[in-house]
Amino acid sequence: MAAKRPLALRPLLITGAAVAAALAAVLRVHASGQTLLATVLLAVAALAAWAYTSRRALALRYLLPGIAAALVFVVFPMLYTIGIGFTNYSSTNLLDAPRVREILREEADVAEGSEHAFVLLRTEGGGVRLRLTAPDGRALVSPPLPAPAAGISAATARVFALQADPGGGDPLPLADVVQRLPQLRALALHTSDGAVLRLTGLRTMAKLDPRYDEGTDGSLVDRLTRKAYAPDPASGFYTASDGERLEPGWRVGVGLAHYAKIFSEGKFREPFASVLVWTVLFAGLTVLLATALGLVLAVLLNWEGLGGNAIYRVVLFLPYAVPGFISILVFKGLFNQNLGEINLVLSSLFGIRPAWFSDPLLAKVMLLTVNVWLGFPYMMVLCTGLIKAIPADLYEASAVAGAGPWTNFRHITMPLIVKPLTPLLIAAFAFNFNNFVLISLLTGGRPDHTDTTLPAGTTDILVSYTWRLAFQDSGQQFGLAAAISTVIFLLVAAVTLLQLRLTRSANDPTRAAA
C-alpha cells in the first residue's frame, strides 16, 4: 500500500501544477490591463480544474477543449467588441489618462535663439563627441559619448556638461548621426549659462521650453496664451472653456452615445439605413438566385437521359473550386469599362459600354452577378445530394400515374429537399450578410454617396461600411465601428431566429393546421 501512495499523489501534483500555471497566466494577463480576457481565462481554468478532478464530469472532459476554444475565440472577442462599443475608443483616444497627461506635459517648444548646430567628432580612443556651434559663434564640445551598444534610453537620460572646444577633428558623416539617434535623443547637454540642450533635428540641438504649466486644479495652462485646459472625464480630452481640445485624448465610457448616433443623427442614420437595406437585399437576392440556379442545374444533371453528367458536374463545380479572391479579381478585369471583355462584346453587338463601377445600379447588378457565379456551385452540390437521397420508387409511382417532370418537381422534389436545405440557406444568408471580401476586392463600396458627411458607398454592406469607419475615416472611430458590429450581430441573430421559427412552424403539422 505504501508503494502505491506516490502513484495516487501524482494526479494531484499534476493538477496542482496546472492550476498554479493557469493562475500565474491569469495574473499576468490581468496585470497587462486585459481584465476581461483574464476573467474568461479564469473561468476556463476553473471549469477545467473541476472537469478533470470530479467524477461527475466525465462527459465534460471530452467537451471541454471545444468549450474552452469557444469561450476564448468566440465569446471573448464578441464581449470585447460589445464593450468597445460603449467607449470613445478611436485613433485620438487610444491611451489611458495618466499616459495622456504625461505626453502633454512632455510637449515643448524650441526657445528662441537657442539653437546650436552640431557635428560628431571621432575621439582618440575610438569614441565620439559632439561639437556644437552656438548662435553667437562660440564652439563647444561634449565629453566622449559611450558606444551605442551601451544603450542610453530616454528613461535614463545622460547629462553632460559642455566645455570650450579645443579644436581639431573631422566631422563624421550624417549616417553616423542617424545610427546614434536613440542615444542622441536621450542626451541632456548643460551649457555654462544653465541652459539644457536637447536634440531637435539631425544637425541641431536647442533649449526646449515646456508648452504647458500645471494648474493647481489639475488643468494644463498654455505658457503663451495662458489658456487653461481642464480634464473632461465625459469626453476624454483636456478641454478649454471655449471647447478647444488637446490631443491625444484617453479612453472613457460613453454609454449608448454611439447607438444614439447611429439611429438619431442624420449624418449617421441616413447612410446606415441605406446600407442596411442594400445589405439585406444583397444577401437575400444572392441566396435566392444562387439557390434557384443551383437547384435547376441539379435537377437537370439528375436526369438519367442526359449524357456526360459527370463532366458537366465537374465543369460547373469549377467556379467554387477556384479561390474566391482570384475569381473576383478576374471579374474586376472583365467588367472594366474600357478594356474589359464584357464591354468589348456589348460594344461590338449593341454599341454600348456600361459604366459598371461608376453607376450605382450597375455596380449592384455586377456584385450580384459575381456573387451568384461564386455561390451557385455550392448550392448545386447540396441540391444534388438531397435529390439523390429521395427514394426512386416515388418517381416510379409518379410515372405510373402519368405525372410529368414539373409535377414531380412540385410535389416530390421540392417538398422533400426544402426542410434539410433551410438551415443551409440561413447559413448562406448570414455569410453573404457579412461578405466583406467580395465588396472590398470588387468595388470597395463605391461609388460613394455624395450627400453624406461620413464615407459610405452605394455598394457598401454593413460590414464594409463598418470597416471604412474604423480604418479609413480620418477619425478611425473604433468605438462607433464596434457599436455597428454589435448591431450587425443582433440583426443577423434576429433574422436567423425568425427564419428558424418560421421553418419550424411550417414543418410542424399541428401549427400549420392552426
C-alpha positions as CSV (number, residue, x, y, z in Angstrom):
1,M,0.0,0.0,0.0
2,A,2.8,2.4,0.9
3,A,4.4,1.8,-2.5
4,K,1.2,3.0,-4.2
5,R,0.9,6.3,-2.5
6,P,3.2,8.2,-4.8
7,L,1.2,6.9,-7.7
8,A,-2.0,8.3,-6.1
9,L,-0.4,11.6,-5.4
10,R,0.8,12.1,-9.0
11,P,-2.5,13.2,-10.4
12,L,-2.9,15.7,-7.5
13,L,0.6,17.1,-8.1
14,I,-0.1,17.4,-11.9
15,T,-3.4,19.1,-11.2
16,G,-1.9,21.5,-8.7
17,A,0.9,22.4,-11.1
18,A,-1.6,23.0,-13.9
19,V,-3.8,25.2,-11.7
20,A,-0.8,27.2,-10.5
21,A,0.4,27.7,-14.0
22,A,-3.1,28.8,-15.1
23,L,-3.4,31.3,-12.2
24,A,0.0,32.7,-13.0
25,A,-1.1,33.2,-16.6
26,V,-4.3,34.9,-15.5
27,L,-2.4,37.2,-13.2
28,R,0.0,38.2,-16.0
29,V,-2.9,38.9,-18.4
30,H,-4.7,40.9,-15.7
31,A,-1.5,42.9,-15.0
32,S,-1.3,43.8,-18.7
33,G,-4.6,45.5,-18.5
34,Q,-6.8,42.8,-20.1
35,T,-9.3,42.3,-17.3
36,L,-12.0,40.8,-19.5
37,L,-9.6,38.2,-21.0
38,A,-8.2,37.4,-17.6
39,T,-11.8,36.8,-16.4
40,V,-12.5,34.4,-19.3
41,L,-9.2,32.6,-18.8
42,L,-10.0,32.2,-15.1
43,A,-13.4,30.8,-15.9
44,V,-11.9,28.3,-18.3
45,A,-9.2,27.3,-15.8
46,A,-11.8,26.8,-13.0
47,L,-14.0,24.7,-15.4
48,A,-11.0,22.6,-16.4
49,A,-10.0,22.0,-12.8
50,W,-13.5,20.9,-11.9
51,A,-13.9,18.7,-15.0
52,Y,-10.7,16.8,-14.7
53,T,-11.0,16.2,-10.9
54,S,-14.7,15.5,-10.4
55,R,-16.1,12.0,-11.2
56,R,-19.4,13.6,-12.0
57,A,-17.9,15.5,-15.0
58,L,-16.6,12.5,-17.1
59,A,-18.5,13.5,-20.2
60,L,-17.5,17.2,-19.9
61,R,-13.8,16.2,-20.1
62,Y,-14.3,15.4,-23.8
63,L,-16.3,18.5,-24.5
64,L,-14.1,20.9,-22.5
65,P,-11.5,21.6,-25.3
66,G,-14.3,22.8,-27.6
67,I,-16.0,24.8,-24.9
68,A,-12.7,26.4,-24.0
69,A,-12.0,27.3,-27.6
70,A,-15.5,28.8,-28.0
71,L,-15.1,30.9,-24.8
72,V,-11.6,32.2,-25.8
73,F,-12.0,32.7,-29.5
74,V,-15.8,33.4,-29.9
75,V,-17.3,34.6,-26.6
76,F,-14.4,36.8,-25.6
77,P,-14.0,38.7,-28.9
78,M,-17.7,39.2,-29.0
79,L,-17.8,40.6,-25.5
80,Y,-14.7,42.7,-26.1
81,T,-16.3,44.2,-29.3
82,I,-19.6,44.9,-27.4
83,G,-17.6,46.5,-24.6
84,I,-15.6,48.8,-27.0
85,G,-19.0,49.9,-28.4
86,F,-19.7,51.7,-25.1
87,T,-16.4,53.7,-25.2
88,N,-14.9,56.5,-27.2
89,Y,-12.0,54.3,-28.4
90,S,-10.6,55.9,-31.6
91,S,-7.3,57.0,-33.1
92,T,-7.3,60.0,-30.8
93,N,-8.4,58.1,-27.7
94,L,-6.1,55.1,-27.5
95,L,-4.3,55.7,-24.2
96,D,-5.2,55.9,-20.6
97,A,-5.5,59.3,-18.7
98,P,-2.1,59.2,-16.9
99,R,-0.2,58.5,-20.1
100,V,-2.0,61.3,-22.0
101,R,-1.1,63.7,-19.2
102,E,2.5,62.6,-19.4
103,I,2.6,63.1,-23.2
104,L,1.1,66.6,-23.0
105,R,3.5,67.6,-20.2
106,E,6.4,66.5,-22.4
107,E,5.3,68.7,-25.3
108,A,7.8,71.6,-25.7
109,D,8.7,74.4,-28.0
110,V,12.2,75.5,-29.1
111,A,13.3,78.5,-27.1
112,E,14.0,81.5,-29.4
113,G,17.7,82.0,-30.2
114,S,18.8,78.7,-28.5
115,E,19.5,76.5,-31.5
116,H,23.1,75.0,-31.7
117,A,24.3,73.3,-34.8
118,F,26.3,70.2,-34.0
119,V,28.5,67.6,-35.7
120,L,30.0,64.3,-34.4
121,L,33.8,64.1,-34.0
122,R,35.9,61.0,-33.6
123,T,38.0,60.9,-30.4
124,E,41.4,59.4,-30.0
125,G,40.1,56.3,-28.2
126,G,37.7,55.5,-31.0
127,G,34.6,57.1,-29.4
128,V,32.7,60.2,-30.5
129,R,31.8,63.6,-29.0
130,L,29.6,66.4,-30.1
131,R,30.9,69.8,-31.3
132,L,28.2,72.5,-31.1
133,T,28.2,76.0,-32.5
134,A,26.2,78.5,-30.5
135,P,24.2,81.2,-32.2
136,D,26.9,83.7,-31.1
137,G,29.6,81.7,-32.8
138,R,31.1,80.0,-29.8
139,A,32.3,76.4,-30.2
140,L,31.5,73.9,-27.5
141,V,32.2,70.2,-27.2
142,S,30.8,67.4,-25.1
143,P,32.7,64.7,-23.2
144,P,33.2,61.4,-25.1
145,L,29.9,59.6,-25.6
146,P,29.6,55.9,-24.8
147,A,29.2,53.4,-27.6
148,P,25.7,52.9,-29.0
149,A,25.7,49.4,-27.6
150,A,25.8,50.9,-24.1
151,G,22.2,51.9,-24.7
152,I,21.2,55.4,-23.4
153,S,17.5,55.3,-23.1
154,A,15.0,58.2,-22.9
155,A,14.0,57.0,-19.5
156,T,17.6,57.3,-18.1
157,A,18.9,60.3,-19.9
158,R,22.7,61.0,-19.6
159,V,23.6,64.5,-18.6
160,F,26.9,66.1,-19.9
161,A,28.4,69.5,-19.2
162,L,29.7,71.3,-22.3
163,Q,33.2,72.8,-22.4
164,A,35.1,75.1,-24.8
165,D,36.2,73.4,-28.0
166,P,39.9,72.9,-28.1
167,G,39.7,72.4,-31.9
168,G,40.7,69.5,-34.1
169,G,38.9,66.5,-35.6
170,D,36.9,65.9,-38.7
171,P,33.1,65.7,-38.7
172,L,31.6,62.3,-39.2
173,P,29.1,61.7,-42.0
174,L,25.3,62.0,-41.4
175,A,25.0,58.2,-41.4
176,D,26.8,58.1,-38.1
177,V,24.4,60.6,-36.7
178,V,21.4,58.6,-37.8
179,Q,22.9,55.4,-36.3
180,R,23.2,57.2,-32.9
181,L,19.8,58.9,-33.0
182,P,18.3,56.9,-30.0
183,Q,21.4,57.8,-28.0
184,L,21.3,61.5,-29.0
185,R,17.6,61.8,-28.2
186,A,18.4,60.8,-24.6
187,L,21.2,63.3,-24.1
188,A,20.9,66.5,-22.0
189,L,23.8,68.9,-22.6
190,H,24.3,71.6,-20.0
191,T,25.8,74.9,-21.0
192,S,27.7,77.3,-18.7
193,D,24.7,79.7,-18.5
194,G,22.5,76.9,-17.1
195,A,20.6,76.0,-20.3
196,V,19.8,72.4,-21.1
197,L,20.1,71.5,-24.8
198,R,18.3,68.5,-26.3
199,L,18.1,67.1,-29.9
200,T,15.7,68.9,-32.2
201,G,17.0,67.8,-35.6
202,L,19.6,65.8,-37.4
203,R,22.1,68.7,-37.1
204,T,20.7,70.9,-34.3
205,M,20.2,70.9,-30.5
206,A,18.3,73.6,-28.6
207,K,16.7,74.5,-25.3
208,L,13.2,73.3,-25.0
209,D,10.5,75.1,-23.0
210,P,7.5,73.1,-21.8
211,R,4.4,74.1,-23.7
212,Y,2.1,73.8,-20.7
213,D,2.3,74.6,-17.0
214,E,0.4,72.6,-14.4
215,G,-2.6,74.4,-12.7
216,T,-3.5,73.8,-9.1
217,D,-6.8,72.2,-10.2
218,G,-5.1,69.6,-12.4
219,S,-5.5,71.6,-15.6
220,L,-2.8,72.4,-18.2
221,V,-2.1,76.0,-18.9
222,D,-0.6,77.1,-22.2
223,R,2.5,79.2,-21.5
224,L,1.9,81.5,-24.4
225,T,-1.8,82.1,-24.4
226,R,-2.4,81.3,-20.7
227,K,-5.5,79.3,-21.8
228,A,-6.4,76.6,-19.3
229,Y,-7.3,73.1,-20.4
230,A,-9.2,71.0,-17.8
231,P,-9.6,67.2,-17.9
232,D,-13.1,66.4,-19.1
233,P,-14.0,62.8,-18.0
234,A,-17.1,62.8,-20.2
235,S,-15.2,63.4,-23.5
236,G,-11.8,62.1,-22.6
237,F,-9.9,65.2,-23.6
238,Y,-8.3,68.2,-22.0
239,T,-10.8,70.9,-22.9
240,A,-10.8,74.7,-22.7
241,S,-13.8,76.8,-21.8
242,D,-14.3,77.7,-25.5
243,G,-14.5,73.9,-26.4
244,E,-11.0,73.6,-27.8
245,R,-9.4,70.2,-27.2
246,L,-5.9,69.0,-26.8
247,E,-4.9,65.7,-28.5
248,P,-4.4,62.9,-27.8
249,G,-7.3,62.0,-25.5
250,W,-7.9,59.0,-23.4
251,R,-10.5,56.2,-23.3
252,V,-13.7,56.8,-21.4
253,G,-17.1,55.2,-21.3
254,V,-19.8,57.0,-23.4
255,G,-22.7,54.7,-22.6
256,L,-25.2,54.5,-25.5
257,A,-23.9,57.5,-27.3
258,H,-22.7,55.5,-30.4
259,Y,-26.1,53.8,-30.7
260,A,-27.8,57.1,-30.4
261,K,-25.6,58.5,-33.2
262,I,-26.5,55.5,-35.5
263,F,-30.2,55.9,-35.1
264,S,-30.8,59.6,-34.4
265,E,-28.1,61.8,-36.0
266,G,-28.9,62.4,-39.7
267,K,-25.3,62.0,-40.9
268,F,-25.2,58.5,-39.4
269,R,-28.8,57.5,-39.8
270,E,-29.2,58.2,-43.5
271,P,-26.2,56.2,-44.8
272,F,-26.8,53.5,-42.2
273,A,-30.4,53.0,-43.3
274,S,-29.5,52.8,-47.0
275,V,-26.6,50.5,-46.3
276,L,-28.8,48.2,-44.2
277,V,-31.5,48.0,-46.8
278,W,-28.9,47.1,-49.5
279,T,-27.2,44.6,-47.2
280,V,-30.5,42.7,-46.7
281,L,-31.3,42.8,-50.4
282,F,-27.8,41.8,-51.4
283,A,-27.8,38.8,-49.0
284,G,-31.4,37.8,-49.8
285,L,-31.1,38.1,-53.6
286,T,-27.8,36.2,-53.7
287,V,-29.2,33.3,-51.7
288,L,-32.4,33.3,-53.8
289,L,-30.7,33.4,-57.2
290,A,-27.8,31.1,-56.4
291,T,-30.2,28.5,-54.9
292,A,-32.6,28.7,-57.9
293,L,-29.7,28.3,-60.4
294,G,-28.1,25.5,-58.3
295,L,-31.4,23.7,-57.9
296,V,-32.2,23.9,-61.7
297,L,-28.8,22.6,-62.6
298,A,-29.0,19.8,-60.0
299,V,-32.4,18.7,-61.4
300,L,-31.1,18.7,-65.0
301,L,-27.9,16.9,-64.1
302,N,-30.0,14.3,-62.2
303,W,-31.8,13.4,-65.5
304,E,-30.6,10.0,-66.5
305,G,-31.1,10.6,-70.1
306,L,-28.5,13.4,-70.2
307,G,-25.2,12.0,-71.3
308,G,-21.9,13.2,-69.8
309,N,-23.4,14.1,-66.4
310,A,-20.1,13.7,-64.6
311,I,-18.3,16.0,-67.0
312,Y,-20.9,18.7,-66.6
313,R,-20.8,18.4,-62.8
314,V,-17.0,18.9,-62.8
315,V,-17.2,21.9,-65.1
316,L,-20.0,23.6,-63.2
317,F,-18.2,23.0,-59.9
318,L,-15.0,24.7,-61.1
319,P,-16.1,28.3,-60.1
320,Y,-16.3,27.0,-56.5
321,A,-13.0,25.2,-56.6
322,V,-11.1,28.3,-57.7
323,P,-10.1,30.5,-54.8
324,G,-12.8,33.3,-54.5
325,F,-10.4,36.2,-54.5
326,I,-8.9,35.1,-57.8
327,S,-12.3,34.9,-59.4
328,I,-13.3,38.3,-58.0
329,L,-10.1,39.9,-59.4
330,V,-10.7,38.2,-62.8
331,F,-14.3,39.6,-62.9
332,K,-13.0,43.0,-62.0
333,G,-10.9,43.0,-65.1
334,L,-13.8,41.5,-67.2
335,F,-16.1,44.4,-66.1
336,N,-13.6,47.1,-66.8
337,Q,-15.4,49.9,-68.7
338,N,-12.7,50.5,-71.3
339,L,-10.7,47.3,-71.6
340,G,-12.9,44.6,-70.1
341,E,-14.1,41.8,-72.4
342,I,-17.7,42.2,-71.3
343,N,-17.9,45.8,-72.5
344,L,-16.0,44.9,-75.7
345,V,-18.6,42.3,-76.6
346,L,-21.5,44.6,-75.7
347,S,-19.9,47.4,-77.7
348,S,-19.5,45.3,-80.8
349,L,-23.0,43.9,-80.5
350,F,-25.1,46.8,-79.2
351,G,-22.8,49.8,-79.3
352,I,-22.9,50.3,-75.5
353,R,-20.2,50.5,-72.8
354,P,-22.0,50.3,-69.4
355,A,-20.2,52.1,-66.5
356,W,-20.2,49.1,-64.2
357,F,-18.1,50.8,-61.5
358,S,-19.5,54.3,-61.5
359,D,-23.2,53.8,-61.9
360,P,-24.8,52.7,-58.5
361,L,-27.4,50.4,-60.1
362,L,-25.0,48.7,-62.5
363,A,-22.5,48.2,-59.7
364,K,-25.1,46.4,-57.6
365,V,-26.0,44.2,-60.6
366,M,-22.3,43.4,-61.1
367,L,-21.9,42.4,-57.5
368,L,-25.0,40.2,-57.6
369,T,-23.8,38.6,-60.8
370,V,-20.4,37.8,-59.5
371,N,-21.7,36.6,-56.1
372,V,-24.2,34.3,-57.8
373,W,-21.5,32.9,-60.0
374,L,-19.3,32.1,-57.0
375,G,-22.2,30.6,-54.9
376,F,-24.3,28.5,-57.3
377,P,-21.9,25.5,-57.5
378,Y,-22.2,25.0,-53.7
379,M,-26.0,25.1,-53.9
380,M,-25.9,22.8,-56.9
381,V,-23.8,20.2,-55.0
382,L,-26.1,20.5,-51.9
383,C,-29.3,20.0,-54.0
384,T,-27.7,17.1,-55.9
385,G,-27.0,15.3,-52.7
386,L,-30.5,15.9,-51.4
387,I,-32.1,14.8,-54.6
388,K,-30.0,11.6,-54.7
389,A,-31.4,10.9,-51.2
390,I,-35.0,10.8,-52.4
391,P,-36.3,7.2,-52.9
392,A,-36.5,6.4,-56.6
393,D,-39.8,4.5,-56.1
394,L,-41.6,7.8,-55.5
395,Y,-40.7,8.9,-59.1
396,E,-41.6,5.5,-60.4
397,A,-45.0,5.6,-58.8
398,S,-45.5,9.2,-60.2
399,A,-44.6,8.0,-63.7
400,V,-47.1,5.2,-63.4
401,A,-49.7,7.8,-62.5
402,G,-48.8,9.8,-65.6
403,A,-47.2,12.8,-63.9
404,G,-44.7,14.9,-65.8
405,P,-41.4,16.4,-64.7
406,W,-43.0,19.6,-63.5
407,T,-45.4,17.7,-61.3
408,N,-42.6,15.6,-59.9
409,F,-40.6,18.7,-59.1
410,R,-43.5,20.4,-57.3
411,H,-44.9,17.5,-55.4
412,I,-41.9,15.3,-54.7
413,T,-38.6,17.0,-55.2
414,M,-39.3,20.4,-53.6
415,P,-41.2,19.2,-50.5
416,L,-38.5,16.7,-49.7
417,I,-35.5,18.9,-50.0
418,V,-36.8,22.2,-48.5
419,K,-36.6,21.1,-44.9
420,P,-33.0,19.9,-44.9
421,L,-32.0,22.8,-47.2
422,T,-33.4,25.5,-45.0
423,P,-30.6,25.6,-42.3
424,L,-28.1,25.8,-45.1
425,L,-29.9,28.7,-46.7
426,I,-29.9,30.5,-43.4
427,A,-26.2,30.0,-43.1
428,A,-25.7,31.2,-46.6
429,F,-27.7,34.3,-45.8
430,A,-25.6,35.0,-42.7
431,F,-22.4,34.5,-44.7
432,N,-23.4,36.9,-47.5
433,F,-24.7,39.4,-44.9
434,N,-21.0,39.8,-43.9
435,N,-19.4,39.1,-47.3
436,F,-16.6,41.7,-46.9
437,V,-14.1,40.1,-49.3
438,L,-16.4,40.5,-52.4
439,I,-17.2,44.1,-51.7
440,S,-13.7,45.1,-50.8
441,L,-12.0,43.5,-53.8
442,L,-14.6,44.2,-56.5
443,T,-16.0,47.7,-55.8
444,G,-14.5,48.9,-52.4
445,G,-18.1,50.0,-51.6
446,R,-18.0,52.6,-54.4
447,P,-19.5,54.7,-56.0
448,D,-19.8,56.8,-52.8
449,H,-22.9,58.6,-51.7
450,T,-22.5,62.3,-52.4
451,D,-24.9,63.6,-49.8
452,T,-23.3,62.1,-46.6
453,T,-20.6,63.6,-44.4
454,L,-19.3,60.1,-43.5
455,P,-17.7,57.8,-46.0
456,A,-20.4,55.4,-47.3
457,G,-20.7,53.8,-50.6
458,T,-23.8,52.8,-52.6
459,T,-22.5,49.2,-52.7
460,D,-21.3,49.1,-49.1
461,I,-22.8,46.4,-46.9
462,L,-22.8,46.9,-43.2
463,V,-19.5,45.1,-42.6
464,S,-17.6,47.1,-45.2
465,Y,-19.3,50.3,-44.0
466,T,-18.0,49.5,-40.5
467,W,-14.5,48.8,-41.8
468,R,-14.4,52.2,-43.5
469,L,-15.5,53.9,-40.4
470,A,-12.9,52.1,-38.3
471,F,-9.9,52.2,-40.6
472,Q,-10.5,54.6,-43.5
473,D,-12.2,57.5,-41.8
474,S,-9.9,60.3,-40.6
475,G,-11.1,59.8,-37.1
476,Q,-10.8,56.0,-37.1
477,Q,-13.8,55.6,-34.7
478,F,-13.2,52.1,-33.3
479,G,-15.9,52.5,-30.7
480,L,-18.5,53.5,-33.3
481,A,-17.5,50.7,-35.5
482,A,-17.8,48.2,-32.6
483,A,-21.3,49.5,-32.0
484,I,-22.3,49.0,-35.6
485,S,-20.7,45.5,-35.4
486,T,-22.9,44.7,-32.4
487,V,-26.0,45.9,-34.4
488,I,-25.0,43.7,-37.3
489,F,-24.6,40.7,-34.9
490,L,-28.1,41.4,-33.4
491,L,-29.7,41.8,-36.9
492,V,-28.2,38.5,-38.2
493,A,-29.2,36.7,-35.0
494,A,-32.7,38.1,-35.2
495,V,-33.1,37.1,-38.8
496,T,-31.7,33.7,-38.2
497,L,-34.0,33.1,-35.2
498,L,-37.0,34.3,-37.2
499,Q,-36.2,32.1,-40.1
500,L,-35.8,29.1,-37.8
501,R,-39.1,29.8,-36.1
502,L,-40.9,30.1,-39.4
503,T,-39.3,26.9,-40.7
504,R,-40.3,25.1,-37.5
505,S,-43.9,26.4,-37.8
506,A,-44.1,25.3,-41.5
507,N,-42.8,21.8,-40.7
508,D,-45.0,21.3,-37.6
509,P,-48.3,19.8,-38.8
510,T,-50.2,21.0,-35.7
511,R,-49.0,24.6,-36.0
512,A,-49.6,24.6,-39.8
513,A,-53.2,23.4,-39.2
514,A,-53.8,26.0,-36.6
